[in-house]
Amino acid sequence: MTATPIRLILVDDDPLVRAGLSFMLGGAEDIEIVGEAADGAEVEALVERARPDVVLMDIRMPDVDGLTATARLRDRESAPQVVVLTTFHAGEQVLRALRAGAAGFVLKDTPPADILNAVRRVAAGDPVLSPTVTRQLMEHAAGAPGGDRAGRARTRLAALNDREREVAVAVGRGLSNAEIAGELYMSVATVKTHVSRVLAKLGLNNRVQIALLAHDAGLLE
């Protein structure tokens, strides 16, 4: 059985980093590297041509940074998933990337097998955030200035019905679709339907943003 390979674009201003990632990821049978870019300014045109499933995006680039490029991509119809590539664990830049629609992030010194797994998970619709990193980000978000962020988050979540709210909280806790299905006694297909409805109702891009909104509303404490 031959599955359709995951179409991947690499974006980093360091050619050595791109070459290393290409070497590590290009050998996998289920990954096809369909393009590379050295700056965020090149990404939109490249995505238009190459139609990737996933973009592995550096944050710090000289012209258009990864944060801006991620937000621009996620505003597109049929947007690819974005995994942020960074040298640090957590902080305001990573948080901004996740709020802009990135599906997660990996460190540049992450073992090759884990980077490969991250690309596969994001292509399958799962976020790439370990529980430790999630806690770090949530703590950072809690300490960031946000005015009445909690009130705004609760107002947005009021659009959900009870079941959708339960699913949103479970997503916020970092559970997979299978884990949510087991905990809430529903099929995995039903969980996927609920997650899709939550995303649509809240105007969000991915599960990471659901988690951040649930945290802002005080539902994960």
Backbone as JSON Lines, residues from 0, in Angstrom:
{"i":0,"aa":"M","n":[0.85,-1.19,0.0],"ca":[0.0,0.0,0.0],"c":[0.89,1.24,0.0]}
{"i":1,"aa":"T","n":[0.65,2.14,-0.96],"ca":[1.45,3.35,-1.06],"c":[0.57,4.56,-0.74]}
{"i":2,"aa":"A","n":[0.87,5.25,0.35],"ca":[0.1,6.42,0.73],"c":[0.66,7.64,0.02]}
{"i":3,"aa":"T","n":[-0.2,8.64,-0.16],"ca":[0.26,9.89,-0.74],"c":[1.25,10.56,0.2]}
{"i":4,"aa":"P","n":[2.43,10.91,-0.26],"ca":[3.43,11.51,0.64],"c":[3.0,12.88,1.13]}
{"i":5,"aa":"I","n":[3.5,13.25,2.31],"ca":[3.25,14.56,2.88],"c":[4.14,15.57,2.15]}
{"i":6,"aa":"R","n":[3.52,16.58,1.59],"ca":[4.27,17.6,0.84],"c":[4.77,18.66,1.83]}
{"i":7,"aa":"L","n":[6.08,18.86,1.86],"ca":[6.72,19.69,2.88],"c":[7.56,20.79,2.25]}
{"i":8,"aa":"I","n":[7.46,22.0,2.84],"ca":[8.33,23.12,2.47],"c":[9.2,23.48,3.67]}
{"i":9,"aa":"L","n":[10.47,23.76,3.43],"ca":[11.42,24.16,4.46],"c":[11.71,25.65,4.32]}
{"i":10,"aa":"V","n":[11.59,26.4,5.44],"ca":[11.84,27.85,5.4],"c":[12.82,28.2,6.51]}
{"i":11,"aa":"D","n":[14.03,28.6,6.12],"ca":[15.07,29.01,7.08],"c":[16.1,29.82,6.32]}
{"i":12,"aa":"D","n":[16.59,30.87,6.95],"ca":[17.57,31.72,6.26],"c":[18.96,31.13,6.24]}
{"i":13,"aa":"D","n":[19.2,30.06,6.98],"ca":[20.51,29.41,7.03],"c":[20.52,28.23,6.06]}
{"i":14,"aa":"P","n":[21.3,28.3,4.99],"ca":[21.31,27.21,4.01],"c":[21.79,25.89,4.6]}
{"i":15,"aa":"L","n":[22.66,25.95,5.63],"ca":[23.12,24.72,6.26],"c":[21.99,24.03,7.02]}
{"i":16,"aa":"V","n":[21.15,24.84,7.68],"ca":[20.0,24.28,8.38],"c":[19.04,23.62,7.38]}
{"i":17,"aa":"R","n":[18.77,24.32,6.28],"ca":[17.88,23.76,5.26],"c":[18.45,22.47,4.69]}
{"i":18,"aa":"A","n":[19.76,22.46,4.44],"ca":[20.39,21.26,3.88],"c":[20.29,20.1,4.87]}
{"i":19,"aa":"G","n":[20.51,20.4,6.15],"ca":[20.41,19.35,7.16],"c":[19.01,18.8,7.28]}
{"i":20,"aa":"L","n":[18.02,19.69,7.29],"ca":[16.62,19.24,7.36],"c":[16.24,18.44,6.13]}
{"i":21,"aa":"S","n":[16.69,18.91,4.97],"ca":[16.39,18.2,3.73],"c":[16.97,16.8,3.75]}
{"i":22,"aa":"F","n":[18.19,16.69,4.27],"ca":[18.84,15.38,4.35],"c":[18.1,14.47,5.33]}
{"i":23,"aa":"M","n":[17.71,15.05,6.49],"ca":[17.05,14.25,7.52],"c":[15.65,13.79,7.1]}
{"i":24,"aa":"L","n":[14.9,14.71,6.48],"ca":[13.5,14.44,6.22],"c":[13.24,13.88,4.83]}
{"i":25,"aa":"G","n":[14.11,14.25,3.89],"ca":[13.88,13.86,2.51],"c":[14.0,12.37,2.25]}
{"i":26,"aa":"G","n":[14.67,11.67,3.16],"ca":[14.83,10.23,2.96],"c":[13.64,9.4,3.38]}
{"i":27,"aa":"A","n":[12.69,10.01,4.07],"ca":[11.51,9.27,4.52],"c":[10.57,9.02,3.33]}
{"i":28,"aa":"E","n":[10.05,7.8,3.27],"ca":[9.21,7.44,2.14],"c":[7.91,8.24,2.08]}
{"i":29,"aa":"D","n":[7.44,8.7,3.23],"ca":[6.16,9.39,3.27],"c":[6.3,10.92,3.28]}
{"i":30,"aa":"I","n":[7.51,11.42,3.03],"ca":[7.75,12.86,2.99],"c":[8.3,13.25,1.62]}
{"i":31,"aa":"E","n":[7.72,14.29,1.02],"ca":[8.25,14.82,-0.23],"c":[8.52,16.32,-0.03]}
{"i":32,"aa":"I","n":[9.78,16.7,-0.08],"ca":[10.14,18.12,0.05],"c":[9.89,18.8,-1.3]}
{"i":33,"aa":"V","n":[8.93,19.71,-1.32],"ca":[8.5,20.31,-2.58],"c":[8.98,21.75,-2.75]}
{"i":34,"aa":"G","n":[9.78,22.24,-1.79],"ca":[10.3,23.58,-1.94],"c":[11.07,24.04,-0.72]}
{"i":35,"aa":"E","n":[11.93,25.04,-0.92],"ca":[12.68,25.65,0.16],"c":[12.66,27.16,-0.03]}
{"i":36,"aa":"A","n":[12.7,27.89,1.1],"ca":[12.75,29.35,1.05],"c":[13.72,29.85,2.1]}
{"i":37,"aa":"A","n":[14.37,30.99,1.82],"ca":[15.35,31.56,2.74],"c":[14.77,32.7,3.56]}
{"i":38,"aa":"D","n":[13.51,33.1,3.28],"ca":[12.92,34.22,4.01],"c":[11.4,34.11,3.92]}
{"i":39,"aa":"G","n":[10.73,34.67,4.92],"ca":[9.29,34.64,4.93],"c":[8.65,35.34,3.75]}
{"i":40,"aa":"A","n":[9.37,36.29,3.15],"ca":[8.84,37.02,2.0],"c":[8.62,36.11,0.8]}
{"i":41,"aa":"E","n":[9.32,34.98,0.76],"ca":[9.23,34.07,-0.37],"c":[8.14,33.02,-0.2]}
{"i":42,"aa":"V","n":[7.57,32.93,1.0],"ca":[6.76,31.76,1.34],"c":[5.43,31.71,0.6]}
{"i":43,"aa":"E","n":[4.71,32.83,0.55],"ca":[3.38,32.79,-0.06],"c":[3.42,32.36,-1.53]}
{"i":44,"aa":"A","n":[4.34,32.91,-2.28],"ca":[4.45,32.54,-3.7],"c":[4.85,31.07,-3.83]}
{"i":45,"aa":"L","n":[5.75,30.62,-2.95],"ca":[6.19,29.23,-3.0],"c":[5.04,28.28,-2.66]}
{"i":46,"aa":"V","n":[4.25,28.63,-1.66],"ca":[3.09,27.82,-1.29],"c":[2.09,27.75,-2.44]}
{"i":47,"aa":"E","n":[1.91,28.88,-3.11],"ca":[0.97,28.92,-4.24],"c":[1.41,27.95,-5.34]}
{"i":48,"aa":"R","n":[2.72,27.87,-5.56],"ca":[3.24,26.99,-6.62],"c":[3.27,25.53,-6.18]}
{"i":49,"aa":"A","n":[3.75,25.29,-4.96],"ca":[4.08,23.92,-4.54],"c":[2.93,23.2,-3.83]}
{"i":50,"aa":"R","n":[1.96,23.94,-3.3],"ca":[0.81,23.35,-2.61],"c":[1.22,22.34,-1.53]}
{"i":51,"aa":"P","n":[1.98,22.78,-0.53],"ca":[2.44,21.84,0.51],"c":[1.32,21.52,1.5]}
{"i":52,"aa":"D","n":[1.51,20.43,2.22],"ca":[0.62,20.09,3.34],"c":[1.13,20.74,4.62]}
{"i":53,"aa":"V","n":[2.47,20.83,4.75],"ca":[3.1,21.33,5.97],"c":[4.25,22.26,5.58]}
{"i":54,"aa":"V","n":[4.4,23.35,6.36],"ca":[5.55,24.25,6.21],"c":[6.32,24.23,7.52]}
{"i":55,"aa":"L","n":[7.61,23.92,7.44],"ca":[8.5,23.97,8.61],"c":[9.18,25.33,8.58]}
{"i":56,"aa":"M","n":[8.82,26.21,9.51],"ca":[9.12,27.64,9.42],"c":[10.02,28.14,10.55]}
{"i":57,"aa":"D","n":[11.16,28.71,10.18],"ca":[12.0,29.39,11.16],"c":[11.32,30.67,11.63]}
{"i":58,"aa":"I","n":[11.54,31.07,12.87],"ca":[10.95,32.31,13.38],"c":[11.78,33.52,12.97]}
{"i":59,"aa":"R","n":[13.09,33.44,13.2],"ca":[13.94,34.61,13.0],"c":[14.56,34.62,11.61]}
{"i":60,"aa":"M","n":[14.07,35.54,10.77],"ca":[14.6,35.71,9.42],"c":[14.72,37.2,9.15]}
{"i":61,"aa":"P","n":[15.64,37.61,8.27],"ca":[16.02,39.02,8.18],"c":[14.97,39.96,7.58]}
{"i":62,"aa":"D","n":[14.18,39.5,6.62],"ca":[13.23,40.39,5.95],"c":[11.85,40.22,6.57]}
{"i":63,"aa":"V","n":[11.14,39.18,6.17],"ca":[9.84,38.86,6.77],"c":[10.03,37.68,7.71]}
{"i":64,"aa":"D","n":[9.75,37.89,8.99],"ca":[10.0,36.82,9.96],"c":[8.92,35.73,9.89]}
{"i":65,"aa":"G","n":[9.18,34.64,10.61],"ca":[8.27,33.51,10.58],"c":[6.91,33.79,11.17]}
{"i":66,"aa":"L","n":[6.83,34.73,12.12],"ca":[5.54,35.09,12.72],"c":[4.63,35.72,11.68]}
{"i":67,"aa":"T","n":[5.17,36.7,10.96],"ca":[4.39,37.37,9.92],"c":[4.01,36.41,8.8]}
{"i":68,"aa":"A","n":[4.97,35.6,8.39],"ca":[4.71,34.65,7.3],"c":[3.66,33.63,7.71]}
{"i":69,"aa":"T","n":[3.7,33.18,8.97],"ca":[2.7,32.22,9.45],"c":[1.31,32.83,9.42]}
{"i":70,"aa":"A","n":[1.17,34.05,9.93],"ca":[-0.14,34.71,9.94],"c":[-0.67,34.89,8.52]}
{"i":71,"aa":"R","n":[0.19,35.24,7.6],"ca":[-0.24,35.42,6.21],"c":[-0.71,34.1,5.61]}
{"i":72,"aa":"L","n":[0.03,33.03,5.87],"ca":[-0.35,31.73,5.33],"c":[-1.68,31.26,5.9]}
{"i":73,"aa":"R","n":[-1.85,31.4,7.21],"ca":[-3.04,30.87,7.86],"c":[-4.29,31.66,7.5]}
{"i":74,"aa":"D","n":[-4.13,32.84,6.9],"ca":[-5.27,33.61,6.42],"c":[-5.76,33.13,5.05]}
{"i":75,"aa":"R","n":[-4.98,32.28,4.42],"ca":[-5.33,31.79,3.09],"c":[-6.37,30.67,3.18]}
{"i":76,"aa":"E","n":[-7.14,30.49,2.13],"ca":[-8.01,29.32,2.04],"c":[-7.13,28.11,1.78]}
{"i":77,"aa":"S","n":[-7.54,26.95,2.31],"ca":[-6.76,25.72,2.17],"c":[-5.32,25.93,2.59]}
{"i":78,"aa":"A","n":[-5.14,26.6,3.72],"ca":[-3.79,26.91,4.2],"c":[-3.07,25.66,4.65]}
{"i":79,"aa":"P","n":[-1.76,25.57,4.4],"ca":[-0.99,24.44,4.92],"c":[-0.82,24.59,6.43]}
{"i":80,"aa":"Q","n":[-0.54,23.48,7.08],"ca":[-0.19,23.52,8.5],"c":[1.23,24.09,8.63]}
{"i":81,"aa":"V","n":[1.47,24.8,9.72],"ca":[2.79,25.4,9.95],"c":[3.37,24.88,11.26]}
{"i":82,"aa":"V","n":[4.6,24.4,11.2],"ca":[5.35,24.04,12.4],"c":[6.5,25.03,12.52]}
{"i":83,"aa":"V","n":[6.55,25.72,13.65],"ca":[7.59,26.72,13.86],"c":[8.88,26.03,14.3]}
{"i":84,"aa":"L","n":[9.98,26.47,13.73],"ca":[11.31,25.93,14.03],"c":[12.05,26.99,14.83]}
{"i":85,"aa":"T","n":[12.54,26.63,16.0],"ca":[13.14,27.64,16.87],"c":[14.3,27.07,17.67]}
{"i":86,"aa":"T","n":[15.09,27.96,18.25],"ca":[16.24,27.53,19.06],"c":[15.94,27.64,20.54]}
{"i":87,"aa":"F","n":[14.75,28.11,20.9],"ca":[14.43,28.26,22.32],"c":[13.1,27.59,22.63]}
{"i":88,"aa":"H","n":[12.87,27.3,23.91],"ca":[11.74,26.46,24.31],"c":[10.4,27.19,24.31]}
{"i":89,"aa":"A","n":[10.34,28.33,24.9],"ca":[9.05,29.01,25.0],"c":[9.3,30.49,25.19]}
{"i":90,"aa":"G","n":[8.3,31.27,24.89],"ca":[8.44,32.71,25.04],"c":[7.42,33.43,24.2]}
{"i":91,"aa":"E","n":[7.51,34.74,24.2],"ca":[6.5,35.55,23.53],"c":[6.43,35.27,22.04]}
{"i":92,"aa":"Q","n":[7.58,35.06,21.38],"ca":[7.56,34.83,19.94],"c":[6.86,33.53,19.59]}
{"i":93,"aa":"V","n":[7.14,32.45,20.34],"ca":[6.48,31.18,20.08],"c":[4.99,31.31,20.34]}
{"i":94,"aa":"L","n":[4.64,31.98,21.44],"ca":[3.22,32.17,21.76],"c":[2.52,32.93,20.65]}
{"i":95,"aa":"R","n":[3.16,33.97,20.13],"ca":[2.57,34.74,19.03],"c":[2.4,33.87,17.79]}
{"i":96,"aa":"A","n":[3.37,33.01,17.53],"ca":[3.27,32.12,16.37],"c":[2.08,31.17,16.51]}
{"i":97,"aa":"L","n":[1.88,30.65,17.71],"ca":[0.77,29.73,17.95],"c":[-0.57,30.46,17.82]}
{"i":98,"aa":"R","n":[-0.63,31.68,18.35],"ca":[-1.87,32.45,18.22],"c":[-2.12,32.83,16.75]}
{"i":99,"aa":"A","n":[-1.07,32.95,15.98],"ca":[-1.21,33.28,14.55],"c":[-1.66,32.08,13.73]}
{"i":100,"aa":"G","n":[-1.63,30.88,14.34],"ca":[-2.12,29.72,13.63],"c":[-1.15,28.59,13.44]}
{"i":101,"aa":"A","n":[0.08,28.7,13.98],"ca":[1.02,27.58,13.88],"c":[0.47,26.39,14.67]}
{"i":102,"aa":"A","n":[0.71,25.19,14.15],"ca":[0.19,23.98,14.78],"c":[1.11,23.45,15.87]}
{"i":103,"aa":"G","n":[2.21,24.14,16.11],"ca":[3.14,23.7,17.13],"c":[4.54,24.16,16.78]}
{"i":104,"aa":"F","n":[5.52,23.67,17.54],"ca":[6.89,24.04,17.2],"c":[7.84,22.93,17.62]}
{"i":105,"aa":"V","n":[8.99,22.93,16.97],"ca":[10.05,21.99,17.32],"c":[11.34,22.79,17.45]}
{"i":106,"aa":"L","n":[12.22,22.3,18.3],"ca":[13.52,22.93,18.48],"c":[14.48,22.46,17.4]}
{"i":107,"aa":"K","n":[15.42,23.33,17.04],"ca":[16.36,22.98,15.98],"c":[17.29,21.83,16.38]}
{"i":108,"aa":"D","n":[17.44,21.61,17.69],"ca":[18.29,20.49,18.12],"c":[17.47,19.24,18.45]}
{"i":109,"aa":"T","n":[16.21,19.23,18.05],"ca":[15.36,18.06,18.25],"c":[15.91,16.89,17.44]}
{"i":110,"aa":"P","n":[15.92,15.66,17.97],"ca":[16.38,14.5,17.2],"c":[15.6,14.35,15.9]}
{"i":111,"aa":"P","n":[16.28,13.93,14.83],"ca":[15.62,13.81,13.52],"c":[14.32,13.02,13.54]}
{"i":112,"aa":"A","n":[14.3,11.93,14.29],"ca":[13.09,11.1,14.34],"c":[11.91,11.87,14.92]}
{"i":113,"aa":"D","n":[12.19,12.76,15.88],"ca":[11.12,13.54,16.5],"c":[10.62,14.64,15.57]}
{"i":114,"aa":"I","n":[11.52,15.24,14.8],"ca":[11.09,16.23,13.81],"c":[10.22,15.57,12.76]}
{"i":115,"aa":"L","n":[10.63,14.39,12.32],"ca":[9.85,13.63,11.35],"c":[8.47,13.3,11.91]}
{"i":116,"aa":"N","n":[8.43,12.88,13.17],"ca":[7.16,12.57,13.8],"c":[6.28,13.82,13.91]}
{"i":117,"aa":"A","n":[6.91,14.97,14.19],"ca":[6.16,16.22,14.29],"c":[5.48,16.56,12.96]}
{"i":118,"aa":"V","n":[6.2,16.42,11.87],"ca":[5.63,16.7,10.55],"c":[4.46,15.76,10.28]}
{"i":119,"aa":"R","n":[4.63,14.5,10.61],"ca":[3.55,13.53,10.38],"c":[2.33,13.84,11.23]}
{"i":120,"aa":"R","n":[2.56,14.2,12.49],"ca":[1.43,14.49,13.38],"c":[0.66,15.71,12.92]}
{"i":121,"aa":"V","n":[1.38,16.76,12.54],"ca":[0.71,17.98,12.09],"c":[-0.08,17.72,10.81]}
{"i":122,"aa":"A","n":[0.51,16.93,9.9],"ca":[-0.19,16.6,8.66],"c":[-1.48,15.84,8.95]}
{"i":123,"aa":"A","n":[-1.49,15.08,10.06],"ca":[-2.67,14.31,10.45],"c":[-3.66,15.12,11.27]}
{"i":124,"aa":"G","n":[-3.3,16.38,11.57],"ca":[-4.22,17.24,12.3],"c":[-3.99,17.34,13.79]}
{"i":125,"aa":"D","n":[-2.89,16.78,14.28],"ca":[-2.59,16.84,15.71],"c":[-1.54,17.93,15.98]}
{"i":126,"aa":"P","n":[-1.69,18.69,17.05],"ca":[-0.7,19.72,17.38],"c":[0.59,19.1,17.89]}
{"i":127,"aa":"V","n":[1.67,19.85,17.8],"ca":[2.96,19.37,18.26],"c":[3.4,20.21,19.45]}
{"i":128,"aa":"L","n":[2.93,19.83,20.61],"ca":[3.31,20.49,21.86],"c":[3.35,19.43,22.95]}
{"i":129,"aa":"S","n":[4.5,19.27,23.58],"ca":[4.58,18.34,24.69],"c":[3.88,18.95,25.9]}
{"i":130,"aa":"P","n":[3.42,18.13,26.86],"ca":[2.78,18.69,28.06],"c":[3.67,19.7,28.79]}
{"i":131,"aa":"T","n":[4.98,19.45,28.83],"ca":[5.89,20.39,29.51],"c":[5.91,21.73,28.8]}
{"i":132,"aa":"V","n":[6.03,21.7,27.49],"ca":[6.06,22.93,26.72],"c":[4.71,23.64,26.81]}
{"i":133,"aa":"T","n":[3.62,22.88,26.79],"ca":[2.3,23.48,26.92],"c":[2.18,24.24,28.23]}
{"i":134,"aa":"R","n":[2.65,23.64,29.32],"ca":[2.6,24.32,30.62],"c":[3.41,25.6,30.58]}
{"i":135,"aa":"Q","n":[4.61,25.55,29.98],"ca":[5.45,26.74,29.88],"c":[4.74,27.85,29.13]}
{"i":136,"aa":"L","n":[4.12,27.49,28.02],"ca":[3.44,28.49,27.21],"c":[2.22,29.06,27.94]}
{"i":137,"aa":"M","n":[1.47,28.19,28.61],"ca":[0.3,28.65,29.33],"c":[0.71,29.61,30.45]}
{"i":138,"aa":"E","n":[1.81,29.28,31.14],"ca":[2.29,30.17,32.2],"c":[2.71,31.51,31.61]}
{"i":139,"aa":"H","n":[3.37,31.44,30.45],"ca":[3.8,32.68,29.8],"c":[2.58,33.5,29.39]}
{"i":140,"aa":"A","n":[1.56,32.82,28.86],"ca":[0.35,33.52,28.43],"c":[-0.35,34.15,29.63]}
{"i":141,"aa":"A","n":[-0.35,33.43,30.76],"ca":[-1.02,33.95,31.95],"c":[-0.34,35.2,32.47]}
{"i":142,"aa":"G","n":[0.98,35.28,32.27],"ca":[1.71,36.45,32.77],"c":[1.77,37.6,31.78]}
{"i":143,"aa":"A","n":[1.26,37.36,30.57],"ca":[1.32,38.41,29.55],"c":[0.17,39.38,29.71]}
{"i":144,"aa":"P","n":[0.4,40.66,29.39],"ca":[-0.69,41.62,29.48],"c":[-1.78,41.28,28.48]}
{"i":145,"aa":"G","n":[-3.04,41.3,28.94],"ca":[-4.11,40.94,28.02],"c":[-5.42,41.61,28.34]}
{"i":146,"aa":"G","n":[-5.45,42.53,29.3],"ca":[-6.69,43.21,29.63],"c":[-7.73,42.22,30.09]}
{"i":147,"aa":"D","n":[-8.9,42.27,29.48],"ca":[-9.98,41.37,29.86],"c":[-9.98,40.14,28.97]}
{"i":148,"aa":"R","n":[-8.8,39.53,28.83],"ca":[-8.68,38.36,27.96],"c":[-9.59,37.24,28.42]}
{"i":149,"aa":"A","n":[-9.67,36.99,29.73],"ca":[-10.5,35.91,30.23],"c":[-11.96,36.14,29.88]}
{"i":150,"aa":"G","n":[-12.43,37.37,30.05],"ca":[-13.82,37.67,29.73],"c":[-14.11,37.5,28.25]}
{"i":151,"aa":"R","n":[-13.18,37.95,27.42],"ca":[-13.37,37.8,25.97],"c":[-13.38,36.33,25.57]}
{"i":152,"aa":"A","n":[-12.49,35.54,26.19],"ca":[-12.43,34.12,25.87],"c":[-13.72,33.41,26.28]}
{"i":153,"aa":"R","n":[-14.24,33.73,27.47],"ca":[-15.48,33.1,27.92],"c":[-16.66,33.49,27.02]}
{"i":154,"aa":"T","n":[-16.67,34.73,26.56],"ca":[-17.74,35.16,25.64],"c":[-17.69,34.38,24.34]}
{"i":155,"aa":"R","n":[-16.5,34.16,23.82],"ca":[-16.37,33.4,22.58],"c":[-16.79,31.94,22.78]}
{"i":156,"aa":"L","n":[-16.39,31.36,23.9],"ca":[-16.71,29.96,24.16],"c":[-18.2,29.75,24.42]}
{"i":157,"aa":"A","n":[-18.93,30.82,24.74],"ca":[-20.38,30.71,24.96],"c":[-21.11,30.29,23.69]}
{"i":158,"aa":"A","n":[-20.44,30.42,22.55],"ca":[-21.05,30.0,21.28],"c":[-21.13,28.49,21.14]}
{"i":159,"aa":"L","n":[-20.4,27.76,21.99],"ca":[-20.36,26.3,21.91],"c":[-21.5,25.67,22.71]}
{"i":160,"aa":"N","n":[-21.98,24.51,22.25],"ca":[-22.91,23.76,23.08],"c":[-22.12,22.96,24.13]}
{"i":161,"aa":"D","n":[-22.8,22.28,25.01],"ca":[-22.13,21.61,26.13],"c":[-21.12,20.57,25.65]}
{"i":162,"aa":"R","n":[-21.49,19.78,24.64],"ca":[-20.59,18.73,24.16],"c":[-19.36,19.33,23.51]}
{"i":163,"aa":"E","n":[-19.55,20.36,22.71],"ca":[-18.43,21.03,22.06],"c":[-17.5,21.64,23.1]}
{"i":164,"aa":"R","n":[-18.07,22.17,24.15],"ca":[-17.27,22.76,25.22],"c":[-16.43,21.68,25.9]}
{"i":165,"aa":"E","n":[-17.02,20.51,26.14],"ca":[-16.26,19.4,26.74],"c":[-15.09,19.01,25.85]}
{"i":166,"aa":"V","n":[-15.35,18.95,24.56],"ca":[-14.29,18.58,23.62],"c":[-13.21,19.66,23.61]}
{"i":167,"aa":"A","n":[-13.62,20.92,23.65],"ca":[-12.65,22.03,23.65],"c":[-11.73,21.95,24.86]}
{"i":168,"aa":"V","n":[-12.3,21.66,26.02],"ca":[-11.5,21.54,27.24],"c":[-10.54,20.36,27.14]}
{"i":169,"aa":"A","n":[-11.02,19.25,26.58],"ca":[-10.17,18.06,26.42],"c":[-9.02,18.35,25.46]}
{"i":170,"aa":"V","n":[-9.31,19.07,24.38],"ca":[-8.25,19.48,23.45],"c":[-7.24,20.36,24.19]}
{"i":171,"aa":"G","n":[-7.75,21.27,25.03],"ca":[-6.89,22.14,25.8],"c":[-5.98,21.4,26.76]}
{"i":172,"aa":"R","n":[-6.44,20.24,27.22],"ca":[-5.62,19.41,28.1],"c":[-4.58,18.6,27.33]}
{"i":173,"aa":"G","n":[-4.59,18.71,26.01],"ca":[-3.59,18.03,25.19],"c":[-3.95,16.61,24.81]}
{"i":174,"aa":"L","n":[-5.23,16.23,24.96],"ca":[-5.63,14.86,24.63],"c":[-5.75,14.69,23.11]}
{"i":175,"aa":"S","n":[-5.43,13.5,22.64],"ca":[-5.6,13.17,21.23],"c":[-7.07,12.86,20.97]}
{"i":176,"aa":"N","n":[-7.43,12.74,19.7],"ca":[-8.81,12.4,19.37],"c":[-9.22,11.07,19.98]}
{"i":177,"aa":"A","n":[-8.31,10.1,19.94],"ca":[-8.62,8.78,20.51],"c":[-8.82,8.86,22.02]}
{"i":178,"aa":"E","n":[-7.99,9.66,22.69],"ca":[-8.12,9.82,24.14],"c":[-9.42,10.55,24.51]}
{"i":179,"aa":"I","n":[-9.78,11.54,23.71],"ca":[-11.04,12.25,23.95],"c":[-12.22,11.31,23.75]}
{"i":180,"aa":"A","n":[-12.15,10.49,22.7],"ca":[-13.21,9.54,22.41],"c":[-13.42,8.59,23.59]}
{"i":181,"aa":"G","n":[-12.31,8.09,24.15],"ca":[-12.42,7.18,25.29],"c":[-12.97,7.85,26.53]}
{"i":182,"aa":"E","n":[-12.55,9.09,26.76],"ca":[-12.97,9.79,27.97],"c":[-14.42,10.26,27.9]}
{"i":183,"aa":"L","n":[-14.87,10.65,26.72],"ca":[-16.22,11.21,26.58],"c":[-17.2,10.21,25.96]}
{"i":184,"aa":"Y","n":[-16.75,8.98,25.76],"ca":[-17.63,7.9,25.28],"c":[-18.27,8.24,23.94]}
{"i":185,"aa":"M","n":[-17.43,8.55,22.98],"ca":[-17.91,8.8,21.62],"c":[-16.88,8.24,20.65]}
{"i":186,"aa":"S","n":[-17.25,8.12,19.39],"ca":[-16.32,7.6,18.39],"c":[-15.28,8.65,18.03]}
{"i":187,"aa":"V","n":[-14.16,8.19,17.48],"ca":[-13.13,9.13,17.03],"c":[-13.68,10.02,15.93]}
{"i":188,"aa":"A","n":[-14.49,9.47,15.04],"ca":[-15.09,10.27,13.96],"c":[-15.96,11.39,14.53]}
{"i":189,"aa":"T","n":[-16.7,11.08,15.61],"ca":[-17.55,12.1,16.24],"c":[-16.69,13.18,16.88]}
{"i":190,"aa":"V","n":[-15.58,12.78,17.5],"ca":[-14.66,13.76,18.08],"c":[-14.15,14.7,17.0]}
{"i":191,"aa":"K","n":[-13.74,14.14,15.87],"ca":[-13.24,14.96,14.77],"c":[-14.29,15.96,14.31]}
{"i":192,"aa":"T","n":[-15.55,15.5,14.24],"ca":[-16.64,16.39,13.84],"c":[-16.8,17.53,14.84]}
{"i":193,"aa":"H","n":[-16.76,17.2,16.13],"ca":[-16.89,18.23,17.16],"c":[-15.74,19.23,17.1]}
{"i":194,"aa":"V","n":[-14.52,18.73,16.91],"ca":[-13.36,19.62,16.82],"c":[-13.51,20.56,15.63]}
{"i":195,"aa":"S","n":[-13.95,20.03,14.5],"ca":[-14.17,20.87,13.31],"c":[-15.21,21.95,13.57]}
{"i":196,"aa":"R","n":[-16.27,21.58,14.29],"ca":[-17.32,22.55,14.6],"c":[-16.81,23.62,15.56]}
{"i":197,"aa":"V","n":[-16.0,23.21,16.54],"ca":[-15.43,24.16,17.49],"c":[-14.56,25.17,16.74]}
{"i":198,"aa":"L","n":[-13.7,24.67,15.87],"ca":[-12.83,25.55,15.09],"c":[-13.65,26.53,14.26]}
{"i":199,"aa":"A","n":[-14.7,26.02,13.6],"ca":[-15.52,26.88,12.75],"c":[-16.27,27.93,13.56]}
{"i":200,"aa":"K","n":[-16.88,27.51,14.68],"ca":[-17.66,28.44,15.49],"c":[-16.8,29.53,16.11]}
{"i":201,"aa":"L","n":[-15.56,29.17,16.49],"ca":[-14.7,30.12,17.17],"c":[-13.78,30.88,16.21]}
{"i":202,"aa":"G","n":[-13.79,30.5,14.93],"ca":[-12.93,31.18,13.97],"c":[-11.46,30.93,14.21]}
{"i":203,"aa":"L","n":[-11.13,29.7,14.63],"ca":[-9.75,29.35,14.94],"c":[-9.17,28.48,13.84]}
{"i":204,"aa":"N","n":[-7.83,28.38,13.83],"ca":[-7.14,27.62,12.79],"c":[-6.82,26.19,13.18]}
{"i":205,"aa":"N","n":[-6.57,25.94,14.45],"ca":[-6.13,24.6,14.83],"c":[-6.33,24.35,16.32]}
{"i":206,"aa":"R","n":[-5.95,23.16,16.74],"ca":[-6.19,22.72,18.12],"c":[-5.38,23.51,19.14]}
{"i":207,"aa":"V","n":[-4.21,23.97,18.74],"ca":[-3.4,24.76,19.66],"c":[-4.15,26.03,20.07]}
{"i":208,"aa":"Q","n":[-4.79,26.66,19.12],"ca":[-5.54,27.88,19.43],"c":[-6.75,27.58,20.32]}
{"i":209,"aa":"I","n":[-7.36,26.41,20.15],"ca":[-8.43,26.0,21.07],"c":[-7.87,25.92,22.49]}
{"i":210,"aa":"A","n":[-6.7,25.3,22.63],"ca":[-6.08,25.15,23.94],"c":[-5.79,26.51,24.58]}
{"i":211,"aa":"L","n":[-5.26,27.44,23.79],"ca":[-4.95,28.76,24.33],"c":[-6.22,29.5,24.75]}
{"i":212,"aa":"L","n":[-7.29,29.36,23.97],"ca":[-8.54,30.02,24.32],"c":[-9.15,29.41,25.58]}
{"i":213,"aa":"A","n":[-9.1,28.07,25.68],"ca":[-9.62,27.42,26.88],"c":[-8.84,27.84,28.12]}
{"i":214,"aa":"H","n":[-7.52,28.0,27.94],"ca":[-6.7,28.48,29.06],"c":[-7.07,29.9,29.44]}
{"i":215,"aa":"D","n":[-7.2,30.78,28.43],"ca":[-7.55,32.17,28.7],"c":[-8.86,32.27,29.45]}
{"i":216,"aa":"A","n":[-9.79,31.35,29.16],"ca":[-11.11,31.38,29.81],"c":[-11.09,30.77,31.22]}
{"i":217,"aa":"G","n":[-9.93,30.24,31.62],"ca":[-9.82,29.65,32.97],"c":[-10.37,28.26,33.09]}
{"i":218,"aa":"L","n":[-10.49,27.53,31.96],"ca":[-11.1,26.21,32.0],"c":[-10.1,25.09,32.26]}
{"i":219,"aa":"L","n":[-8.81,25.4,32.27],"ca":[-7.8,24.35,32.4],"c":[-7.11,24.38,33.76]}
{"i":220,"aa":"E","n":[-7.57,25.21,34.65],"ca":[-6.89,25.35,35.94],"c":[-7.43,24.34,36.94]}
